[in-house]
Amino acid sequence: MTSSVRLCVLSDTHGRLTRDVLEFCQGADRILHAGDVGSDFILPELESIAPVACVSGNVDSPSLAPIRLQTVIADWRIMIQHIVWHRGGPSREFKMLIEQEATDLVIFGHSHQPLCQMIGKTVFFNPGSCGPRRFNLPSTIGEVILDTSGGWFRICDLVHLQKAPPIIEFRFERLC
C-alpha cells in the first residue's frame, strides 16, 4: 500500500478566504501559501485546518513571512517564493539556485495564472489566485499529492472554485 501526503497549494488570497477554499483545504496534511496573503486573519484560519508554510508576497508586510522558504516534505525538496516567473520563465540565477539546492518542486504565485511546467528536474507550479477575481481569470487553487516513498507526485489544478470545476492533472515521475 502506497501512502501519500496531500498538500493544499494556494496563492494571492488578497485578504479574501472563501468557504470553497476552506472546504478544499479540509483533509490536507499541509497548506502552502505562495504569498500576497493580504490580511491578518488568513493564516490563523488556514492553520486551524493544517500546518501552513507561507511566504510574503509583494502586497504583504515583509514581517509576515520570509520572501523565500525551503522545506522538505516526504523527501521532496520544495521551494516557495511569490515572484519567480518573469517573461516566460525563471531567471538564470533562480534556475542556478534551484539546481544548487536540488529542488524538486517550486511553488509560486503573483501572476494569478495557473501554471505547471517542468524545467530540468524541477516542477514549477503556480496554483493561480483564490482571492478576488482579477484580469478575467477564474479563482483557482491547487493540490499536490506526494508519494511518501519518493517515487512520484501528482499535481491537480482545480479550476474555478464556484462551480463543478474540471481538474487538470499532471503526473511526474521523480528524476534521480
Residue frames as a rotation matrix with the C-alpha (Angstrom) as fourth column:
MET 1
0.577 0.816 0.000 0.00
0.816 -0.577 0.000 0.00
0.000 0.000 -1.000 0.00
THR 2
-0.442 -0.703 0.557 1.38
0.698 -0.659 -0.278 3.38
0.563 0.266 0.783 -1.01
SER 3
0.296 0.513 -0.806 0.91
0.858 -0.513 -0.011 6.24
-0.419 -0.688 -0.592 1.42
SER 4
-0.195 -0.290 0.937 0.88
0.760 -0.649 -0.043 9.85
0.620 0.704 0.347 0.37
VAL 5
-0.494 -0.001 -0.869 0.87
0.626 -0.694 -0.355 13.41
-0.603 -0.720 0.344 1.67
ARG 6
0.230 0.657 0.718 -1.77
0.936 -0.352 0.022 15.88
0.267 0.667 -0.696 0.46
LEU 7
-0.691 -0.460 -0.558 -0.63
0.556 -0.831 -0.003 19.49
-0.462 -0.312 0.830 0.10
CYS 8
0.564 0.803 0.195 -3.16
0.798 -0.469 -0.379 22.23
-0.213 0.369 -0.905 -0.50
VAL 9
-0.550 -0.835 0.022 -1.43
0.777 -0.502 0.379 24.96
-0.305 0.225 0.925 -2.53
LEU 10
0.586 0.781 0.216 -2.77
0.810 -0.559 -0.177 28.49
-0.018 0.279 -0.960 -2.77
SER 11
-0.641 -0.764 -0.080 -1.64
0.752 -0.645 0.137 32.00
-0.156 0.028 0.987 -3.56
ASP 12
-0.934 0.142 0.329 -2.85
0.018 -0.898 0.439 35.56
0.357 0.416 0.836 -3.92
THR 13
-0.290 0.851 -0.437 -5.71
0.954 0.294 -0.060 35.46
0.078 -0.435 -0.897 -1.42
HIS 14
-0.718 -0.077 0.692 -5.50
0.212 -0.971 0.111 39.28
0.663 0.226 0.713 -1.16
GLY 15
-0.891 0.289 0.349 -7.43
-0.448 -0.440 -0.778 39.28
-0.071 -0.850 0.522 2.12
ARG 16
0.122 0.977 -0.173 -10.23
-0.990 0.132 0.047 37.00
0.069 0.166 0.984 0.91
LEU 17
-0.941 -0.332 0.074 -10.79
-0.339 0.933 -0.125 33.45
-0.027 -0.143 -0.989 2.07
THR 18
-0.153 0.956 -0.250 -13.99
-0.897 -0.028 0.441 31.83
0.415 0.292 0.862 0.78
ARG 19
0.336 0.408 0.849 -15.88
-0.721 0.691 -0.047 28.83
-0.606 -0.596 0.527 2.09
ASP 20
0.961 0.010 -0.276 -14.88
-0.219 0.639 -0.738 26.99
0.169 0.769 0.616 -1.12
VAL 21
0.108 -0.994 -0.024 -11.19
-0.536 -0.038 -0.843 27.46
0.837 0.104 -0.537 -0.29
LEU 22
-0.285 -0.184 0.941 -11.66
-0.953 0.155 -0.259 26.30
-0.099 -0.970 -0.220 3.30
GLU 23
0.675 0.594 0.436 -13.61
-0.522 0.803 -0.286 23.23
-0.521 -0.034 0.853 2.16
PHE 24
0.786 -0.437 -0.438 -10.98
-0.267 0.400 -0.877 22.38
0.558 0.806 0.198 -0.45
CYS 25
-0.166 -0.941 0.296 -8.25
-0.694 -0.102 -0.713 22.55
0.700 -0.324 -0.636 2.21
GLN 26
0.452 0.382 0.806 -10.06
-0.860 0.428 0.279 20.17
-0.239 -0.819 0.521 4.59
GLY 27
0.939 -0.071 0.338 -8.09
0.073 0.997 0.007 16.97
-0.337 0.018 0.941 4.97
ALA 28
0.626 -0.780 0.028 -4.81
-0.210 -0.203 -0.956 18.48
0.751 0.593 -0.291 3.77
ASP 29
0.522 -0.562 -0.641 -1.67
0.835 0.489 0.252 17.37
0.172 -0.667 0.725 5.57
ARG 30
-0.440 -0.633 -0.636 -0.04
0.634 -0.721 0.279 20.76
-0.636 -0.281 0.719 4.89
ILE 31
0.785 0.584 0.206 -1.10
0.578 -0.573 -0.581 24.06
-0.221 0.575 -0.788 3.33
LEU 32
-0.402 -0.916 0.019 1.41
0.817 -0.349 0.460 26.02
-0.414 0.200 0.888 1.24
HIS 33
0.760 0.619 -0.197 0.64
0.498 -0.750 -0.436 29.71
-0.417 0.234 -0.878 0.62
ALA 34
-0.044 -0.827 0.561 2.75
0.999 -0.034 0.029 31.40
-0.005 0.562 0.827 -2.07
GLY 35
-0.772 -0.452 -0.446 2.21
0.538 -0.839 -0.081 34.97
-0.337 -0.302 0.892 -0.87
ASP 36
-0.779 0.532 0.331 0.00
-0.309 -0.786 0.535 38.04
0.545 0.314 0.777 -1.25
VAL 37
-0.683 0.493 -0.539 -1.91
0.723 0.561 -0.403 36.91
0.103 -0.665 -0.739 1.83
GLY 38
-0.522 0.399 0.754 -3.37
0.216 -0.793 0.570 40.39
0.825 0.460 0.328 2.27
SER 39
0.318 0.661 0.680 -4.95
-0.583 -0.429 0.690 40.16
0.747 -0.616 0.249 5.74
ASP 40
-0.516 -0.605 0.606 -4.05
-0.825 0.163 -0.540 39.09
0.228 -0.779 -0.584 9.28
PHE 41
0.146 0.669 0.729 -6.93
-0.816 0.498 -0.294 36.60
-0.559 -0.552 0.618 9.65
ILE 42
0.537 0.133 -0.833 -5.99
-0.760 0.505 -0.409 34.39
0.366 0.853 0.372 6.67
LEU 43
-0.352 -0.799 -0.487 -3.07
-0.486 0.601 -0.635 32.41
0.800 0.013 -0.600 8.13
PRO 44
-0.776 0.104 0.622 -4.70
-0.568 0.314 -0.761 31.62
-0.275 -0.944 -0.185 11.51
GLU 45
0.323 0.946 -0.039 -7.83
-0.832 0.264 -0.488 30.45
-0.451 0.190 0.872 9.67
LEU 46
0.448 -0.241 -0.861 -5.73
-0.615 0.616 -0.492 28.14
0.650 0.750 0.128 7.47
GLU 47
-0.647 -0.753 0.118 -3.67
-0.560 0.366 -0.743 26.98
0.517 -0.547 -0.659 10.49
SER 48
-0.217 0.650 0.728 -6.92
-0.838 0.258 -0.480 25.75
-0.500 -0.715 0.489 12.07
ILE 49
0.802 0.493 -0.338 -7.11
-0.597 0.635 -0.490 23.21
-0.026 0.595 0.804 9.20
ALA 50
0.775 -0.632 -0.009 -3.46
0.620 0.763 -0.183 22.12
0.122 0.137 0.983 8.78
PRO 51
0.146 -0.805 -0.575 0.09
0.488 -0.447 0.749 23.40
-0.860 -0.390 0.328 9.36
VAL 52
0.958 0.240 0.155 0.87
0.263 -0.535 -0.803 26.30
-0.110 0.810 -0.576 7.00
ALA 53
-0.227 -0.973 -0.048 4.10
0.751 -0.206 0.627 27.20
-0.620 0.106 0.778 5.21
CYS 54
0.785 0.596 0.171 3.89
0.594 -0.644 -0.483 30.72
-0.177 0.481 -0.859 3.79
VAL 55
-0.480 -0.871 0.105 5.99
0.870 -0.456 0.190 33.38
-0.118 0.182 0.976 2.10
SER 56
-0.030 0.397 -0.917 5.44
0.178 -0.901 -0.396 37.13
-0.984 -0.175 -0.043 1.81
GLY 57
0.150 0.137 0.979 4.22
0.987 0.030 -0.156 38.49
-0.051 0.990 -0.131 -1.49
ASN 58
-0.668 -0.502 0.550 4.59
0.601 -0.799 0.000 41.97
0.440 0.330 0.835 -2.92
VAL 59
0.036 0.715 0.698 1.44
-0.149 -0.687 0.711 43.25
0.988 -0.129 0.082 -1.12
ASP 60
0.734 0.221 -0.642 2.41
0.512 0.443 0.736 41.75
0.447 -0.869 0.212 2.26
SER 61
0.752 -0.533 0.387 4.46
-0.658 -0.625 0.420 43.26
0.018 -0.571 -0.821 5.05
PRO 62
0.051 -0.820 -0.570 7.99
-0.503 0.472 -0.724 41.80
0.863 0.323 -0.388 4.98
SER 63
-0.640 -0.289 0.712 7.46
-0.767 0.191 -0.612 40.87
0.041 -0.938 -0.344 8.65
LEU 64
0.443 0.896 0.037 4.61
-0.895 0.444 -0.033 38.47
-0.046 -0.018 0.999 7.72
ALA 65
0.818 -0.204 0.538 6.85
0.176 0.979 0.104 35.68
-0.548 0.010 0.836 6.46
PRO 66
-0.257 -0.964 -0.075 10.15
0.116 -0.108 0.987 35.15
-0.960 0.245 0.139 4.63
ILE 67
0.066 0.179 -0.982 10.45
-0.886 -0.443 -0.140 36.06
-0.460 0.879 0.129 0.94
ARG 68
0.030 -0.142 -0.989 11.65
-0.659 0.741 -0.126 32.54
0.751 0.656 -0.072 0.14
LEU 69
0.241 0.087 0.966 11.08
-0.865 0.470 0.174 29.33
-0.439 -0.878 0.189 2.05
GLN 70
-0.259 -0.344 -0.902 12.74
-0.661 0.744 -0.094 25.97
0.704 0.572 -0.421 1.52
THR 71
0.073 0.352 0.933 11.25
-0.899 0.429 -0.092 22.89
-0.433 -0.832 0.347 3.11
VAL 72
-0.812 -0.241 -0.532 11.38
-0.444 0.847 0.294 19.14
0.380 0.475 -0.794 2.76
ILE 73
0.014 0.867 0.499 8.12
-0.887 0.241 -0.394 17.20
-0.462 -0.437 0.772 2.86
ALA 74
0.760 0.296 0.579 8.09
-0.139 0.944 -0.300 13.42
-0.635 0.148 0.758 2.39
ASP 75
0.006 -0.913 0.408 11.64
0.549 0.344 0.762 13.58
-0.836 0.219 0.503 0.98
TRP 76
0.330 0.139 0.934 10.65
0.902 -0.340 -0.268 16.18
0.280 0.930 -0.237 -1.64
ARG 77
-0.585 -0.580 -0.567 12.67
0.671 -0.738 0.062 19.41
-0.454 -0.345 0.821 -1.66
ILE 78
0.311 0.813 0.492 10.20
0.926 -0.376 0.035 22.27
0.214 0.445 -0.870 -2.06
MET 79
-0.828 -0.488 -0.277 10.92
0.525 -0.848 -0.074 25.96
-0.198 -0.207 0.958 -2.53
ILE 80
0.331 0.939 0.095 8.18
0.942 -0.323 -0.090 28.58
-0.054 0.119 -0.991 -2.13
GLN 81
-0.725 -0.479 -0.495 8.61
0.419 -0.877 0.235 32.14
-0.547 -0.038 0.836 -3.41
HIS 82
0.191 0.923 -0.335 5.95
0.203 -0.371 -0.906 34.60
-0.960 0.105 -0.258 -4.57
ILE 83
0.772 0.041 -0.635 7.60
-0.543 -0.477 -0.691 36.07
-0.331 0.878 -0.346 -7.67
VAL 84
0.019 -0.734 0.679 9.54
0.101 0.677 0.729 33.55
-0.995 0.055 0.087 -9.77
TRP 85
0.063 0.140 0.988 8.24
0.914 0.389 -0.114 33.73
-0.400 0.911 -0.104 -13.33
HIS 86
0.057 -0.119 -0.991 9.50
-0.158 -0.981 0.109 36.62
-0.986 0.150 -0.075 -15.50
ARG 87
0.137 0.017 -0.990 8.76
-0.934 -0.329 -0.135 36.89
-0.328 0.944 -0.029 -19.22
GLY 88
0.529 0.246 -0.812 8.14
-0.675 0.701 -0.228 33.21
0.514 0.669 0.537 -19.82
GLY 89
0.522 -0.332 -0.786 10.26
0.416 0.903 -0.106 31.59
0.745 -0.271 0.610 -17.14
PRO 90
0.858 -0.277 -0.432 12.52
0.377 -0.231 0.897 31.89
-0.348 -0.933 -0.094 -14.11
SER 91
0.714 -0.672 -0.193 15.71
-0.700 -0.683 -0.211 33.93
0.010 0.286 -0.958 -14.25
ARG 92
0.350 -0.700 -0.623 19.02
-0.140 0.618 -0.773 32.22
0.926 0.358 0.118 -14.94
GLU 93
-0.583 -0.585 0.564 20.10
-0.600 -0.157 -0.784 32.99
0.547 -0.796 -0.260 -11.36
PHE 94
0.098 0.712 0.695 16.96
-0.958 0.256 -0.127 31.36
-0.268 -0.654 0.708 -9.95
LYS 95
0.828 0.152 -0.540 17.49
-0.385 0.855 -0.349 28.27
0.408 0.496 0.766 -12.12
MET 96
-0.146 -0.961 -0.235 21.05
-0.211 0.263 -0.941 28.03
0.967 -0.088 -0.241 -10.78
LEU 97
-0.484 0.029 0.874 19.76
-0.864 -0.172 -0.473 28.33
0.136 -0.985 0.108 -7.20
ILE 98
0.532 0.768 0.357 17.23
-0.807 0.587 -0.059 25.53
-0.255 -0.256 0.932 -7.56
GLU 99
0.638 -0.408 -0.653 19.81
-0.188 0.741 -0.645 23.35
0.747 0.534 0.396 -9.28
GLN 100
-0.448 -0.842 0.300 22.27
-0.449 -0.078 -0.890 24.01
0.773 -0.534 -0.343 -6.42
GLU 101
-0.442 0.370 0.817 19.60
-0.876 0.018 -0.482 23.19
-0.193 -0.929 0.316 -3.84
ALA 102
-0.982 0.097 -0.161 18.39
0.026 0.917 0.397 20.12
0.186 0.386 -0.904 -5.80
THR 103
-0.553 0.833 0.007 14.84
-0.557 -0.363 -0.747 21.49
-0.620 -0.417 0.665 -5.63
ASP 104
-0.791 0.351 0.501 12.12
0.521 0.816 0.250 19.10
-0.321 0.459 -0.828 -6.80
LEU 105
0.069 0.938 0.341 9.17
0.956 -0.160 0.247 21.50
0.286 0.309 -0.907 -6.72
VAL 106
-0.961 -0.262 -0.084 8.89
0.275 -0.936 -0.221 25.30
-0.021 -0.236 0.972 -6.86
ILE 107
0.071 0.993 -0.089 5.60
0.997 -0.074 -0.030 26.80
-0.037 -0.087 -0.996 -5.68
PHE 108
-0.900 -0.375 -0.222 4.97
0.366 -0.927 0.083 30.41
-0.237 -0.006 0.972 -6.71
GLY 109
0.157 0.984 -0.081 2.22
0.819 -0.176 -0.546 32.94
-0.552 0.020 -0.834 -7.41
HIS 110
-0.512 -0.352 -0.783 1.95
0.174 -0.936 0.307 36.62
-0.841 0.021 0.541 -8.40
SER 111
-0.984 0.054 -0.168 0.58
-0.177 -0.285 0.942 36.30
0.003 0.957 0.290 -11.96
HIS 112
-0.244 0.933 0.266 -2.81
-0.671 0.036 -0.741 34.88
-0.701 -0.359 0.617 -10.86
GLN 113
0.369 0.322 -0.872 -2.47
-0.897 0.370 -0.243 32.42
0.244 0.872 0.425 -13.77
PRO 114
0.666 -0.115 0.737 -2.26
-0.297 0.865 0.404 28.70
-0.684 -0.488 0.542 -13.03
LEU 115
0.440 -0.602 -0.667 0.82
-0.795 0.084 -0.601 27.09
0.417 0.794 -0.441 -14.50
CYS 116
0.622 -0.376 0.686 2.59
-0.242 0.741 0.626 23.76
-0.744 -0.556 0.370 -14.21
GLN 117
0.821 -0.427 -0.380 5.81
-0.400 0.045 -0.915 23.25
0.408 0.903 -0.134 -16.11
MET 118
0.766 -0.638 0.079 8.86
0.412 0.582 0.701 21.07
-0.493 -0.505 0.708 -15.72
ILE 119
0.754 -0.655 -0.058 12.25
-0.518 -0.538 -0.665 22.69
0.404 0.531 -0.745 -16.28
GLY 120
-0.410 -0.906 -0.104 15.15
-0.708 0.389 -0.589 20.30
0.574 -0.168 -0.801 -15.99
LYS 121
-0.641 0.129 -0.757 14.45
0.403 0.895 -0.189 18.14
0.653 -0.426 -0.626 -12.94
THR 122
-0.890 0.275 -0.364 12.23
0.216 -0.449 -0.867 20.72
-0.402 -0.850 0.340 -11.23
VAL 123
-0.198 0.904 0.379 8.48
0.901 0.016 0.434 21.22
0.387 0.427 -0.817 -11.47
PHE 124
-1.000 0.002 -0.001 7.27
-0.002 -0.955 -0.297 24.83
-0.002 -0.297 0.955 -11.31
PHE 125
-0.349 0.933 -0.087 3.70
0.856 0.355 0.375 25.16
0.381 0.056 -0.923 -10.04
ASN 126
-0.963 0.237 0.126 1.59
-0.264 -0.920 -0.291 28.30
0.047 -0.314 0.948 -9.76
PRO 127
-0.651 0.758 0.036 -1.87
0.690 0.612 -0.387 27.49
-0.315 -0.228 -0.921 -8.37
GLY 128
-0.279 0.556 0.783 -3.28
0.492 -0.618 0.614 30.79
0.825 0.556 -0.101 -9.63
SER 129
-0.886 0.017 0.464 -5.26
-0.337 -0.712 -0.616 33.07
0.320 -0.702 0.636 -7.33
CYS 130
-0.411 0.795 -0.446 -8.02
0.780 0.560 0.279 32.01
0.472 -0.233 -0.850 -4.95
GLY 131
-0.667 0.152 -0.729 -8.63
0.414 -0.738 -0.533 35.61
-0.619 -0.657 0.430 -3.87
PRO 132
0.251 0.790 -0.559 -10.79
-0.128 -0.546 -0.828 38.22
-0.959 0.280 -0.036 -5.57
ARG 133
0.378 -0.064 0.924 -11.12
0.836 0.452 -0.311 37.61
-0.398 0.890 0.224 -9.30
ARG 134
0.212 -0.396 -0.893 -8.90
-0.279 -0.901 0.333 39.80
-0.937 0.179 -0.301 -11.45
PHE 135
-0.543 -0.562 -0.624 -8.00
-0.690 -0.124 0.713 40.13
-0.479 0.817 -0.321 -15.10
ASN 136
0.328 0.792 -0.515 -10.98
-0.937 0.343 -0.069 37.93
0.122 0.506 0.854 -16.11
LEU 137
-0.578 -0.567 -0.586 -9.20
-0.428 0.823 -0.374 34.92
0.694 0.035 -0.719 -14.59
PRO 138
0.500 0.775 -0.387 -11.06
-0.057 0.476 0.878 32.27
0.864 -0.416 0.282 -12.56
SER 139
0.290 -0.359 0.887 -10.41
-0.957 -0.095 0.274 31.70
-0.014 -0.928 -0.372 -8.86
THR 140
0.534 -0.188 -0.825 -8.16
-0.220 0.911 -0.350 28.65
0.817 0.368 0.445 -8.62
ILE 141
0.424 -0.423 0.801 -6.43
-0.854 0.107 0.509 26.53
-0.301 -0.900 -0.316 -6.03
GLY 142
0.090 -0.474 -0.876 -4.01
-0.694 0.601 -0.397 23.61
0.714 0.643 -0.275 -6.31
GLU 143
0.797 0.089 0.598 -3.35
-0.502 0.648 0.572 20.26
-0.337 -0.756 0.561 -4.78
VAL 144
-0.048 -0.837 -0.545 -0.12
-0.814 0.349 -0.464 18.28
0.578 0.422 -0.698 -4.74
ILE 145
0.924 0.267 0.275 -0.10
-0.373 0.790 0.487 14.63
-0.087 -0.552 0.829 -3.75
LEU 146
-0.019 -0.992 -0.124 3.35
-0.948 0.057 -0.312 13.35
0.316 0.111 -0.942 -2.75
ASP 147
0.724 0.077 -0.685 4.12
0.014 0.992 0.127 9.65
0.689 -0.102 0.717 -2.59
THR 148
0.786 -0.405 0.467 5.95
-0.597 -0.300 0.744 9.23
-0.161 -0.863 -0.478 0.72
SER 149
0.601 -0.627 0.497 8.22
0.489 0.779 0.391 6.61
-0.632 0.008 0.775 -0.83
GLY 150
-0.037 -0.649 -0.760 9.58
-0.245 -0.731 0.637 9.40
-0.969 0.210 -0.132 -3.09
GLY 151
-0.482 -0.214 0.849 8.56
0.585 0.643 0.495 7.72
-0.652 0.736 -0.184 -6.32
TRP 152
-0.488 0.385 0.783 6.07
0.720 -0.329 0.611 10.18
0.493 0.862 -0.116 -7.82
PHE 153
-0.640 0.500 -0.583 3.85
0.273 -0.561 -0.781 13.13
-0.718 -0.660 0.223 -7.24
ARG 154
-0.300 0.663 0.685 0.66
0.919 0.009 0.394 14.37
0.255 0.748 -0.613 -8.82
ILE 155
-0.896 0.092 -0.434 -0.50
0.064 -0.942 -0.330 17.94
-0.439 -0.324 0.838 -9.17
CYS 156
-0.193 0.895 0.401 -4.18
0.977 0.140 0.157 18.61
0.085 0.423 -0.902 -9.61
ASP 157
-0.994 -0.095 -0.053 -5.17
0.096 -0.995 -0.018 22.13
-0.051 -0.023 0.998 -10.54
LEU 158
-0.233 0.969 -0.077 -8.72
0.890 0.181 -0.419 22.91
-0.392 -0.166 -0.905 -9.50
VAL 159
-0.916 -0.109 0.387 -10.08
0.316 -0.791 0.524 25.50
0.249 0.602 0.759 -11.91
HIS 160
-0.451 0.714 0.535 -12.81
-0.436 -0.699 0.566 27.89
0.779 0.022 0.627 -10.75
LEU 161
-0.993 -0.075 -0.088 -13.95
0.046 0.443 -0.895 27.33
0.106 -0.893 -0.437 -7.20
GLN 162
-0.589 0.807 0.044 -17.59
-0.680 -0.465 -0.567 28.39
-0.437 -0.363 0.823 -7.62
LYS 163
0.528 0.793 -0.305 -18.84
-0.841 0.438 -0.318 25.52
-0.118 0.424 0.898 -9.80
ALA 164
0.746 -0.237 0.622 -18.02
0.120 0.967 0.225 21.91
-0.655 -0.093 0.750 -10.57
PRO 165
0.401 -0.662 -0.633 -14.55
-0.801 -0.589 0.109 22.51
-0.445 0.463 -0.767 -11.96
PRO 166
0.846 -0.302 -0.439 -12.55
-0.069 0.755 -0.652 20.45
0.529 0.582 0.618 -14.35
ILE 167
0.673 -0.714 0.195 -9.43
-0.230 0.050 0.972 19.01
-0.704 -0.699 -0.130 -12.79
ILE 168
0.712 -0.569 -0.411 -6.28
-0.470 0.049 -0.881 19.18
0.522 0.821 -0.233 -14.84
GLU 169
0.874 -0.366 0.319 -3.91
-0.078 0.543 0.836 16.50
-0.479 -0.756 0.446 -13.66
PHE 170
0.424 -0.841 -0.336 -0.17
-0.713 -0.082 -0.697 16.44
0.558 0.535 -0.634 -14.17
ARG 171
0.954 -0.193 0.228 1.87
-0.012 0.737 0.676 13.42
-0.299 -0.648 0.701 -13.16
PHE 172
0.448 -0.880 -0.155 5.64
-0.736 -0.265 -0.624 13.47
0.508 0.393 -0.766 -12.96
GLU 173
0.802 -0.359 -0.477 8.00
0.493 0.848 0.191 10.65
0.336 -0.389 0.858 -12.18
ARG 174
0.792 -0.584 -0.179 10.87
-0.225 -0.552 0.803 11.69
-0.568 -0.596 -0.568 -9.97
LEU 175
0.770 -0.629 -0.107 14.06
-0.026 0.136 -0.990 12.17
0.638 0.765 0.088 -11.95
CYS 176
0.875 -0.475 -0.095 17.03
0.192 0.160 0.968 10.90
-0.445 -0.865 0.231 -9.98
